[in-house]
């Protein structure tokens, strides 16, 4: 499923790097996948491993210096356990046209349970993408 997220991110021409943040020990299969994805999509992709399961906000805070290195104009946060169309170029354009530099745009999702009832999505990791 992470390939779907990477493909969505590559639709932003100014995307400079993709950072994957998670608590899980990287495997040989993940390493091979990241090398292959970097070659296919021509964009640097790094996995940043948390020392403990920090959650989305904790991972962003812990790796804030790496996320902000190079002075990106914007960054995206995608949860790896959520699959969507990810209209990232449109979201970035909307933020640039309507927001100030400190604003953000949120794409909300609802996960349906077994009986069609909404439920919370699990937390399997955070996918950070630096644009601009």
Secondary structure, DSSP 8 states (H G I E B T S, - for coil): -HHHHHHHHTTSTTEEEEEEEESS---HHHHHHHHHHHHHHTSEEEEEE-SS--HHHHHHHHTHHHHHTT--SEEEEEETT------HHHHHHHHHHHS-TT--------EE-TTS-EE------EEEEEE-
